[in-house]
């Protein structure tokens, strides 16, 4: 009986000693450890994948020293889904317009760390325009009239000009259609969906005014040359960065620092030339100076005010 008891105790001790080891060996490795995820808000994932993949392929091998072993691309259908991805750590890096960047920063899910220069342009602004024969001469004359914006997520054709109107003391009122009219002391607005629609609506007198970026204004696909003699600019917004690189909140500081270093040097590296060109026509990345930071802070306050007072 004593021998049986001693044998049982020995077996029990072996089992106790074995369990922690087995448990430790069964803990699965984090599948996202060592993976850099480049994100994008997209309505055309296949085309946008081709834009992002070359940059990811350029960055990943140069990030091995900070623990990155592979890369992945993740598309979001809208800003809300991208916010969720960033909050949950599913996306690490994203390129966005100033307006959307301000929303993501306000939500605390990401922060801007570089400006993207696209096609040689670092900054842009919004232009307000009317027909040549319009009685509207200034932004204050827009009260009681209608303005066509592009979409609720456009920086140059919504966030920036709408914020500018609020800062100028105007009140905004959403309209149901081009035939709808605002109150006499308010500026009515609606979304035209595309830049060409904005121009056409103004030219055909469906709305009283429209807004485009200064870059779209000189693009014949968005402002047909035949329309230009009939249109007149009545105001503009301040300049903001055209596009920004954002890192998710909580990213490993070593990874972010190395990313910043690589992106700043990319324009001088022949190996990055194709990747930059395909990455939405990026020509280089530059640091954000205090002037840009101040403009972004003003835009962020304007977007918050739009959310609070208008939408």
C-alpha positions as CSV (number, residue, x, y, z in Angstrom):
1,X,0.0,0.0,0.0
2,X,2.8,2.4,0.8
3,X,4.5,1.6,-2.4
4,X,1.3,2.4,-4.4
5,X,0.9,5.7,-2.5
6,X,4.5,6.8,-3.2
7,X,4.0,5.9,-6.9
8,X,0.8,8.0,-7.0
9,X,2.5,11.0,-5.4
10,X,5.4,10.8,-7.8
11,X,3.1,10.7,-10.7
12,X,1.1,13.7,-9.3
13,X,4.3,15.7,-8.9
14,X,5.3,14.9,-12.5
15,X,1.9,16.1,-13.7
16,X,2.1,19.3,-11.7
17,X,5.5,20.1,-13.1
18,X,4.4,19.3,-16.6
19,X,1.2,21.4,-16.8
20,X,2.8,24.9,-16.7
21,X,5.2,23.9,-19.4
22,X,2.4,22.6,-21.6
23,X,0.3,25.6,-20.9
24,X,3.2,28.0,-21.8
25,X,3.8,26.1,-25.1
26,X,0.1,26.3,-26.0
27,X,-0.1,30.2,-25.9
28,X,-0.5,31.2,-29.6
29,X,1.8,33.8,-31.0
30,X,0.2,37.2,-31.9
31,X,-0.4,37.0,-35.6
32,X,0.0,40.8,-36.0
33,X,3.3,41.0,-34.2
34,X,6.0,42.2,-36.6
35,X,3.4,43.2,-39.3
36,X,3.1,46.7,-40.7
37,X,-0.5,47.4,-41.9
38,X,-1.0,50.1,-44.5
39,X,-4.6,51.3,-44.7
40,X,-6.8,53.2,-47.0
41,X,-10.5,54.3,-47.2
42,X,-11.5,52.9,-50.6
43,X,-14.5,52.4,-52.9
44,X,-12.2,50.7,-55.4
45,X,-10.0,48.2,-53.4
46,X,-8.3,46.6,-56.4
47,X,-7.1,49.8,-57.9
48,X,-6.0,51.2,-54.6
49,X,-4.2,48.0,-53.7
50,X,-1.9,48.6,-56.7
51,X,-1.2,52.1,-55.4
52,X,-0.2,51.0,-51.9
53,X,1.6,47.7,-52.5
54,X,4.9,49.2,-53.9
55,X,5.3,51.5,-51.0
56,X,4.7,48.7,-48.5
57,X,7.2,46.5,-50.4
58,X,9.8,49.3,-50.2
59,X,9.3,50.0,-46.4
60,X,9.0,46.5,-44.9
61,X,12.6,45.2,-45.7
62,X,14.0,48.5,-44.3
63,X,12.0,48.1,-41.0
64,X,13.5,44.7,-40.0
65,X,15.8,46.4,-37.5
66,X,12.7,47.6,-35.5
67,X,11.0,44.2,-35.6
68,X,8.8,44.4,-38.8
69,X,8.9,41.2,-40.7
70,X,6.0,41.6,-43.2
71,X,3.4,43.9,-44.4
72,X,-0.4,43.9,-45.1
73,X,-2.9,46.2,-46.7
74,X,-6.4,46.8,-45.2
75,X,-9.1,48.7,-46.9
76,X,-12.0,50.5,-45.1
77,X,-15.3,51.4,-46.7
78,X,-15.5,54.8,-44.9
79,X,-14.0,57.0,-42.2
80,X,-16.0,55.3,-39.4
81,X,-14.6,51.9,-40.3
82,X,-11.1,53.2,-40.6
83,X,-11.4,54.8,-37.1
84,X,-12.4,51.4,-35.8
85,X,-9.4,49.7,-37.4
86,X,-7.0,52.3,-36.0
87,X,-8.5,52.1,-32.6
88,X,-8.2,48.3,-32.5
89,X,-4.6,48.4,-33.9
90,X,-5.6,46.7,-37.1
91,X,-4.1,49.6,-39.2
92,X,-0.8,51.2,-38.5
93,X,-0.3,53.8,-41.2
94,X,-2.6,55.8,-43.5
95,X,-2.4,58.7,-45.9
96,X,-5.4,61.1,-45.7
97,X,-6.5,64.6,-46.6
98,X,-6.3,67.3,-44.0
99,X,-10.1,67.2,-43.2
100,X,-10.2,63.5,-42.6
101,X,-6.9,63.6,-40.7
102,X,-8.4,66.2,-38.3
103,X,-11.4,63.9,-37.6
104,X,-9.1,60.9,-36.9
105,X,-6.9,63.0,-34.6
106,X,-10.0,64.4,-32.8
107,X,-11.1,60.8,-32.2
108,X,-7.7,60.0,-30.7
109,X,-7.0,57.1,-33.0
110,X,-4.1,58.5,-35.0
111,X,-1.8,61.5,-35.3
112,X,-0.2,63.2,-38.3
113,X,3.6,63.1,-38.6
114,X,4.5,64.1,-42.2
115,X,3.0,66.0,-45.1
116,X,2.7,64.2,-48.5
117,X,3.6,66.3,-51.5
118,X,1.5,65.1,-54.5
119,X,2.5,66.1,-58.0
120,X,4.9,68.7,-56.6
121,X,2.1,70.4,-54.6
122,X,2.3,70.6,-50.8
123,X,-0.6,72.8,-49.9
124,X,-3.9,73.9,-51.5
125,X,-7.0,76.1,-50.7
126,X,-10.6,76.3,-51.6
127,X,-12.1,78.8,-54.2
128,X,-15.7,80.1,-54.0
129,X,-17.1,80.9,-57.5
130,X,-20.3,82.2,-59.1
131,X,-21.4,83.0,-62.6
132,X,-20.1,86.2,-64.2
133,X,-23.6,87.7,-64.3
134,X,-24.4,86.8,-60.6
135,X,-25.1,89.7,-58.3
136,X,-23.0,88.0,-55.6
137,X,-19.8,89.9,-55.1
138,X,-18.4,88.5,-51.8
139,X,-18.9,85.7,-49.3
140,X,-21.2,87.8,-47.2
141,X,-23.5,88.1,-50.2
142,X,-24.1,84.3,-50.1
143,X,-26.8,84.7,-47.4
144,X,-30.1,83.6,-48.8
145,X,-28.3,81.7,-51.6
146,X,-27.2,78.2,-52.3
147,X,-23.7,76.7,-52.5
148,X,-22.7,73.3,-53.9
149,X,-20.1,71.3,-52.0
150,X,-18.8,68.0,-53.2
151,X,-19.3,65.5,-50.3
152,X,-19.4,65.4,-46.5
153,X,-15.8,64.1,-46.5
154,X,-14.1,66.4,-49.0
155,X,-11.5,68.7,-47.5
156,X,-11.3,71.3,-50.2
157,X,-14.9,71.1,-51.3
158,X,-16.6,70.9,-47.9
159,X,-14.6,70.9,-44.6
160,X,-12.4,73.8,-45.5
161,X,-14.9,76.2,-47.2
162,X,-17.7,75.4,-44.8
163,X,-15.4,76.0,-41.8
164,X,-14.3,79.2,-43.5
165,X,-17.9,80.5,-43.8
166,X,-18.6,79.7,-40.2
167,X,-15.4,81.6,-39.2
168,X,-16.6,84.6,-41.3
169,X,-19.8,84.7,-39.2
170,X,-22.1,82.9,-41.7
171,X,-24.7,80.3,-40.7
172,X,-25.2,77.2,-42.8
173,X,-28.4,75.4,-43.7
174,X,-28.6,72.0,-45.5
175,X,-30.9,72.0,-48.6
176,X,-32.9,69.0,-49.9
177,X,-32.3,69.7,-53.6
178,X,-31.0,72.5,-55.9
179,X,-34.6,73.9,-56.0
180,X,-34.7,74.2,-52.2
181,X,-34.0,77.7,-50.8
182,X,-32.4,78.7,-47.5
183,X,-33.6,81.3,-45.0
184,X,-32.6,84.8,-45.9
185,X,-30.0,85.1,-43.2
186,X,-28.4,81.7,-43.9
187,X,-26.2,80.1,-46.6
188,X,-27.8,77.0,-48.0
189,X,-25.7,74.1,-49.1
190,X,-26.0,70.7,-50.8
191,X,-23.6,68.0,-52.1
192,X,-23.1,67.6,-55.9
193,X,-20.9,64.4,-55.5
194,X,-18.3,65.4,-58.2
195,X,-16.3,68.4,-59.0
196,X,-17.7,68.5,-62.6
197,X,-21.2,68.5,-61.2
198,X,-20.4,71.5,-59.0
199,X,-19.1,73.5,-61.9
200,X,-22.1,72.4,-64.1
201,X,-24.7,73.3,-61.5
202,X,-23.3,76.8,-61.1
203,X,-22.9,77.2,-64.9
204,X,-26.5,76.0,-65.5
205,X,-27.8,78.2,-62.6
206,X,-29.0,75.2,-60.6
207,X,-27.2,76.7,-57.6
208,X,-25.8,80.2,-56.9
209,X,-22.3,79.3,-56.0
210,X,-19.8,76.4,-55.9
211,X,-16.5,75.5,-54.2
212,X,-13.5,73.8,-55.7
213,X,-9.8,73.5,-54.8
214,X,-7.4,75.8,-56.6
215,X,-6.0,72.6,-58.2
216,X,-9.4,71.5,-59.5
217,X,-10.1,75.0,-60.8
218,X,-7.3,74.7,-63.4
219,X,-8.2,71.1,-64.3
220,X,-10.2,71.0,-67.6
221,X,-11.8,67.7,-66.6
222,X,-13.4,69.5,-63.6
223,X,-13.9,73.0,-65.0
224,X,-14.4,72.7,-68.8
225,X,-12.6,75.5,-70.6
226,X,-15.8,76.5,-72.3
227,X,-17.3,77.3,-68.8
228,X,-14.4,79.5,-67.6
229,X,-15.5,82.8,-69.3
230,X,-18.8,82.5,-67.6
231,X,-17.4,82.0,-64.0
232,X,-16.0,84.3,-61.4
233,X,-14.1,83.7,-58.1
234,X,-15.5,85.6,-55.1
235,X,-13.4,84.3,-52.2
236,X,-10.9,81.7,-51.0
237,X,-10.0,79.8,-47.8
238,X,-6.5,79.6,-46.2
239,X,-4.0,77.0,-47.3
240,X,-3.8,73.6,-45.7
241,X,-1.5,70.6,-46.4
242,X,-2.8,68.6,-49.4
243,X,-2.3,65.2,-47.8
244,X,-0.8,63.8,-44.6
245,X,0.7,60.6,-43.3
246,X,-0.8,59.4,-40.0
247,X,0.4,56.8,-37.6
248,X,-2.0,55.0,-35.3
249,X,-2.0,56.0,-31.6
250,X,0.0,53.6,-29.6
251,X,2.4,52.6,-32.4
252,X,5.8,51.5,-31.2
253,X,7.9,54.7,-31.1
254,X,10.9,52.9,-32.6
255,X,8.8,51.8,-35.6
256,X,7.3,55.3,-36.1
257,X,10.7,57.0,-35.9
258,X,12.2,54.6,-38.5
259,X,9.1,55.1,-40.7
260,X,9.6,58.8,-40.5
261,X,13.2,58.5,-41.4
262,X,12.6,56.3,-44.4
263,X,9.8,58.4,-45.8
264,X,11.7,61.7,-45.4
265,X,14.7,60.1,-47.3
266,X,12.6,58.3,-50.0
267,X,12.6,61.1,-52.5
268,X,16.4,60.8,-52.6
269,X,16.4,57.0,-53.0
270,X,16.2,55.7,-56.6
271,X,14.8,52.5,-55.2
272,X,11.7,54.4,-54.0
273,X,10.9,56.2,-57.2
274,X,8.3,53.8,-58.5
275,X,6.7,53.3,-55.1
276,X,6.3,57.1,-54.6
277,X,4.9,57.7,-58.1
278,X,2.3,55.0,-57.6
279,X,1.4,56.2,-54.1
280,X,-1.1,58.7,-55.4
281,X,1.5,60.7,-57.3
282,X,3.6,61.4,-54.2
283,X,6.8,63.3,-55.0
284,X,8.2,63.5,-51.5
285,X,7.4,63.6,-47.8
286,X,8.3,66.7,-45.7
287,X,8.1,67.6,-41.9
288,X,5.1,69.5,-40.6
289,X,6.1,73.0,-39.5
290,X,4.3,75.2,-37.0
291,X,2.4,77.1,-39.7
292,X,0.9,73.9,-41.0
293,X,0.2,72.7,-37.5
294,X,-1.7,76.0,-36.8
295,X,-3.7,75.6,-40.0
296,X,-4.6,72.0,-39.1
297,X,-5.7,73.1,-35.6
298,X,-8.0,75.8,-37.1
299,X,-9.4,73.3,-39.5
300,X,-10.0,70.7,-36.7
301,X,-11.9,73.4,-34.7
302,X,-13.9,74.2,-37.8
303,X,-14.8,70.5,-38.4
304,X,-15.8,70.1,-34.8
305,X,-18.0,73.2,-35.1
306,X,-19.6,71.8,-38.3
307,X,-20.4,68.6,-36.5
308,X,-21.8,70.5,-33.5
309,X,-23.8,73.3,-35.2
310,X,-24.6,72.3,-38.7
311,X,-24.8,68.5,-39.4
